[in-house]
Amino acid sequence: MLQDLFNPNQLIAAQDKCNYQRIYGFGELSVKVKSNSEALLDELDLYYKSYVSSRNDESGKTLYVINQENIGHEHKWLDVPREAGKQGKKEGYLENAEGGRWIKKFKTGLTLLQHQSTPTVVGECEQQLAQIVNFINNQCLNHYLSQGFELGHASAFSRDGKVTAIAAGSGGGKSTLMLRCLEDDARNFLTNDRLLFKNEDGKVAAVGIAKLPRVNPGTLLNAPRLKHILPVQRRAELEKLPISELWGLEEKYDVQIEDEYGLGRVVLQGELVNLVMLDWALNSNEPTALLPVDLSAEAEEIDGLRKRPGPFFQDSNGVFSEDLNELASLSQYCQALAPINVYRLTGKIDFDRAFELLEKL
């Protein structure tokens, strides 16, 4: 068992005991996950069922998941600054002499080594699947950010290879609207809340991060095909709540796209052609409307799309940013998005009307 995070020999010995493995494909990047827990990998297979890969190329990333007791509590972790509006200590970090960075999750106790060649998770991993998924996805983010892609906080779907992204703050309705749009069988799921994009010779390449929609009860109640995800008794309780109370309820459920919408409904790449910023409200009396945005004069309208890479970002040379709050400028985002159509969805929150408006794009 690994006891000292900063003992390289112990770490290598623990990694060598990861005898089970799976391979997942995320666009051009494959990630081989090795673990000492086959049960955990079985859970990952269920989560990443749309991304299981037979590739075993040496150019891919190998990531280790060491399931054991949590360790590292004794260290004086440096605080990772929270994003604006978020309170409390979520993560701490310490640099590793071997060219990596240990990051401590205070709530769950997991410790994660972000390293260019041997990213590793240590702790009670079988109980924290969501954080393992996030760590795997961070390797994808690093891969594409190192190639000049920008990171957006958005959901997205694709039709005939053309991508429409939907951006808003947490609780703004982007996942609900994206799932509503999947009721059109010609549309495929691209991502739930992380989108990478890059202006390449006048077209904007888009890559989705493989994170399933993790939604609140209001989203499930809004979609007849998803209501069954809620336990029967809980559904009956929720259906009695007023919309205003239901909208603010934080109670997360995963939506497995291919189980609910059909096989072949998940893609990872496409050409970004539309960006829709949600600027609507429950208490608005105005009809739902889709208004064009001129980025040259209204750059601030896409501010909600911006997302910082965070403490896990390590470029292709193994270098970490010195500023954990680093965020690309609005002008940088506008330059990347210059070739596409940008809109604001305003007025009252009405998902059926929004679906009709997006059908016309």
N, C-alpha and C positions, 0 to 999 in steps of 0.2 A: 504493500500500500504506500502511496505517496504521502509523506509526512511533512516535507519541507519544499515549498514551492520554488525556492531559489537554489535547490540542489539539482544540478543538471543530470547527474548520474541516476538519482532517484526518479526523475521525470522520464528519462529514456527507458529505464526498467519498467515503469508503469505503462508507457506507450507500447512497449514490446509485448505486453500481456493483452493487448487489444486484438484478439484472435478472430473476431467476427467482423464482417465488413459488408457494406452496401455501396452502390454507385448510383448517383443521381445526376441527371443532365439538365443544365440550365443554359439553354442556348449554346454558345460556343464553349462554355465552361462545364467540365465535369468535376464532381466532388465525390471523392471516395471517403466514406465515413467508417472509421474503425473503432470498435468498442469492446470492452470486456463484458458487455451485457447484450446478449442476443435479443432479450425481451424488449429492450429500448429500441433496437434497430427494427424489430417487428412493428413497433408503434410508429417509427419514422416512415416505414413502408406504407402504412395506412395513410399517413398525412400527405406524403409525397407520391401518392399512387399515380398521379399524372406526370411524374417526372423521373420515374425509375428508368435507369439506363443500362445498356449492356456494354457501353464503352469502358475500356480499361486503359486509356492512353496515359502515357507518362507525363504529358503536359498538364494534366488536371491537378487539382488540389487534393491533398490528403489531410483529413481532419480527425482528431482523436477525441473520443468521449470516454472518460475514465469514471466509472460509477463506483463511488466509495463514500465514506463519510466526509462531510464538509470540513475544510481546513483553511488556515490562513487568517483566522480571526485576530491573531495577536499582532498583526502588522498595523502600522500607522498609515492607513490608506489616504492618499490625496483625493479630495473631493472632485468628482466630475460635476461641473456646473450644470444646473437644470435649465431647460428652455424657459422662456418668458412665461410667467403665469403658473409654473409648476413648483410645488413646495416639497421640502423634505429631502433627505439624503437617499439617493437611489443607488449610486455606484461610486466606487473609489478605484484608484489606479496606482500602480507602481511600475516603473520601467524595469525591464529584465536585461541583465548584462549580456545575454545572448542575442540581443537584437529584437526583442519582443516587448510586450506590455501586458502585465497581469491586470485584469479588471475584476473587481469584487462586486457581486450583486448582494447588497445588504439584506434585502427582503428574503431571498431564497437561500443565501449562503453559498451559491455556486461561485467558482473562481474560473475565469476564462483567460487563456493565454492567446493574445493576438500576435501571431508570428507568421512571417512570410512563407515559411516552409512547413512548420509544424503547429498549426493552430490546435489548441487543446482545451477541453472543458474538464474540470475536476469537481467532484462533489456528488450529491444525491440526485443524479441526473434523471433517474427513472421517474421521479416525481415532478420533473420540470421540463416536460417535452417542449413547451412553447419557447423557453429560452434556448434550447438546443437548436430549434428551427431558426430562431433569430440569429444565432451565431453562424449557422451554415449560410443563411442569406446574407450576412455581413461579408462573407468571402466573395459572394457574387457582386455586392455593391463595390467592394474594393477593386475587383477585377475591371469593372466597367468605368468607375470613376477615374482609375489610372489611365484610361484611354480617352479622357476628355469629356465624358458624359456628365451632364448635370443631374442632380437628384431632386425629384419632385415628390411632394406629399399629395398623392392622387390615386384614385382608382381608375381603371381603364378597361375598355372592351375593344374588340377588333371585328371589322366586317370586311371580308375580301382583302385582308392585309392592311386596311386603313384603320388607324387607331383614333378613338376619341377618349380623351382623359377628362376626369371630373375631379375638381379640387375644392376643398373646403377645410376648415378647422375640424378638430375632433367633435363628433356629434352634429356635424353640419348636414348629414344626409347623403354623403357621396357613395357609401357602400349600398345603401338602400336604392338609390337611383341607378347605380351600375347594375345591381341584380334585377331591378325592374326592366332595364334595357335588355337583359339576357332573355326575356320572354320572347324576343324576336329570335327564332332559331338560327338565323343567319349570322348572329353575333356570337363571338367567343370571348371568354374571360381572359384578360391579360394580367391584371394585378389588382389587389385590393387597396393598398395604401402607399406603395413605393414604386415610382416610375423613373426610369433613367432615359435621358434623351440627349441627342447630339445632332447639331446641324452639319450635314455632310453634303456639300455641293448643292445647296438649295433645297434639300429634302431633310426631314427630321427623323432620324432613326430612333425607334422606341424599343426599350427592353423592360419587361415586367419582372418584378421580384416575386418569387413563388411563395406568397403568403396568402393562405386561404382567408376569405372574408370571415371576420370575427365580429359578430354583430349583436346588437341589443334586441330585446324582445319585440320592440316596435317594428323593426325590419322584418322579422319573421311573421308577425301578424299581418303585415302589409302585403305579403306574398302568399297566396293560397297554397302553392306547392311546398312552401317552407314551414307552414304552421305545425306540421307533425314533429318538427325538431323539438318543440316545447313539450314537456310533460303535460298530460291532459289536465291535471288539476291546476298546474301553474298557468296553463293557457286560459282556463276559465277565470282565474283570479285576475289575470292581466287584461282580459277583455272588458272588465268592469271599470278599469281606470280611465280617467279623462286623457285626451290626447296630450295635453301639456305635461301631465305627470309621466305618462308613458315615454314621451320623447326624452326626458331627462334621466331615465332609469339606466343605470350601468349594471348590466348582467349579461355577460358575453357567452355566445354560442358560435361554434365553428360551422361553416357551410362548405361541405365537400362538393365542389362544382360538378364533377362528372356523375356523382350519385344523384344529384338533384336535377341537373339540366341535360344529362346525356353524355355518352362517350364522345371524345374528339372535340369537346367544347373548351379546351384549354390551349392557349398558345403563349409564347414567350416574347415574340418579336413582331414588329410591324413598322409601318410608316405613320408617324403622328401627324394628323391633319386637322384635328379640332381639340381645343381646350375649353372646357366650360367651368367657369368659376361660380360656385353657388353663393349667391348674395340674397337669399330669400329668408322669410321669417314666418313662424307660426302665427304671429299676431298681426300680420299684414292684411289689409283690406284690398290691396291692389291685385289684379289678375296676374297669374304667372306669365312671365315674358322672357324671351331670349333676345338679349341686346348685344350687338357687336362691340368689341373693344379695340381701340386703336392704340397699340402698344407704344407708338412713338409719342403719344400725348397722355396716355393713361397707364403708365408702367406700374403704378401702385396697385392697380386692380389685380395683379397676379402675385402680390406679396405672400398670400396664403399658400402658394404653391411651393415656396422655398423651404428647404429642409437641410439642416446641417448634417454632415457625415457622422459626427460624434467621435467618441474615444476609440472606436474600433478601426477607424480609417487609417490604413497603412498603404502607401503607394507601392508601385512595382519595384522600387529600389529599397523597400523596407523602412521608409522614413515616415514617422508620425508627424502630424501637424503640431506645432507648439501651442497653437490657440485652439482649445477644445470648443470654443464658441464660433469658430470660423464658419462663415456662411457666404456663399457666392453672392455677388452684388445683383441688384435688380437689372442693371444694364447687361450683365452677363447672361441672365436668364432671357431677357428680351432679345438679345442677339441670337441665342440658340433657337428661340421660338419665332423668329421673324417670318419664316415662310408659311406658318400655319394660320388658321382662323381661330380667333379667341373671342369668347362670348361671356356675358354675365347672365345668370339665371336669376331673375328678380321677382318681387311680388310675394304672394303667399305660397307656402309649401304645398305643392300638389304634384305628386309623382306621376299620376296618369297624364296630366297636362304636359308635364316635362317630357314624358316619353313621346308624346305626339310631336312636340317641338323638336326633339332630337332626331326623330324619324325623318324630318325634312332636311337635315344637314347633308 
